[in-house]
């Protein structure tokens, strides 16, 4: 048996619905249609009245989730694309993220964001929003890179008493497969060492973990041992694991699919520079998408975001410095 | 109504004396409408008031102490100095605290109502209060439409007080009356003269009963005039004398008093006595709150998450 990243998300939601009567799913086309990506396939049949089609009203969708959470429910909101969450941005960052701090009433909602680029999707169906949400206090931001994490982290997201922004990568939906669903997982807030090495730490998350792993494999043929750190969640960000990795390798390359100004890679570099400067044998580097909207054409798209090729080039340069 | 007015006036006095940090926002002129909403809700209902709803908040069950503590920044208040003035509530009691983004709380009320329905709690209603300015927001449209689709027992109360801060209603919408929007959403519309207590009580009772009995969302437009500035920092010089001299400019408290006297419910001595009683109640509460501790930044946990173990710590230099 094999299960994809997308199926793992579907299975996690099925299990959350089965295990907890407080869970319901609300989003556009999630009901009988099973979602734009089929992440809720058959769930409306299996859990009648708990998988609810929403109008095209992202603001009201999140507002609805907050109100339901106040009443003790644990809603999962599917944004059809991460990009559309900007329409619900106000309710996420001002309503959901502040509720517990203001009132001591927790706001256990999960906002699923189908994130990141796939070729041909263009400027409005390709965005990675994790840095934007990580900037705001009161939110947990998850960026699973594996089938196992997609499953276990989504279940943990439902269990957490705070709003969780769950960035699931669309490119991984079908490409990534595992033999079975996991029975145990690292806790939220712990990064994973996806591959061990001693010459360079590539710190990545979500789909970029796989690009980094491909680079590690390629550079192993050149005699380099690359360590790949999978952050798993970008908020909280596991500084300890990153720092321990840099202590082993002396070199840092942070890779993210979102834009270069600020963001997760800048945060990683800033933390290592300020807290682990003496661990570094070379200036810490980072690689992000280009500072333009995300292009539609595959020729442009493959160059816009970091790929194994551009990461390998940056890694070689850093290894020689 | 009287308590709301007296408490508001007290806050204004304290503001002018420099005893309140931040803004003060009064409900002067809107107490009849506000109280008609708050007093006709029941335990188990949901209430999302806005900035001019002191009277309705008290009628819904808020204590004078909760209001005073929030305005005066007492650490013992429901918001503990983390938020102030009209930004207060007790969500678990169905009293939704407002955020400043207008229209945003309507969908929150929808969510509470949907959850109650999913939990099998029927016969409840949720009232969300906005001004005419908020009807221009996308949040208003999305949430009223959402309530209609889900046939939720929402009562959306629009206080059309003619000005959103300084912007006149003519720059806010172009339809003849806001209530005309209701059929476009497939919801029932009601209009009421907002400074007439008897009318407000009757119309709101009708709307609340209809929502409670399965009639779906109810839209209430109350026409009135704000008899104060947007906040106490604002002299409202943009409100014309013509507006003030119009029937809408009549003080709802005065009208209510006349209605009580005419109906023989109370005489003027009784009304005066009510006022004296609430003045004492308010003075006692303020005196108590003034002796209470302010929030201590060194005792504050600076944690935004309920899951404390997931809160990040920064700046080791501060430790």
Interface residues (C-beta under 8 A of the other chain):
Chain A: X24 X49 X50 X54 X55 X57 X59 X60 X61 X62 X63 X64 X65 X66 X67 X68 X69 X70 X71 X72 X73 X75 X90 X91 X94 X95 X97 X98 X99 X100 X101 X102 X103 X105 X106 X107 X108 X137 X138 X140 X160 X161 X162 X188 X189 X235 X236 X237 X275
Chain B: X46 X78 X79 X82 X83 X87 X89 X90 X91 X92 X96 X97 X99 X101 X104 X105 X106 X107 X108 X109 X110 X111 X112 X113 X114 X115 X116 X118 X119 X138 X139 X142 X143 X145 X146 X149 X303 X304 X305 X306 X307 X309 X310 X311 X312 X316
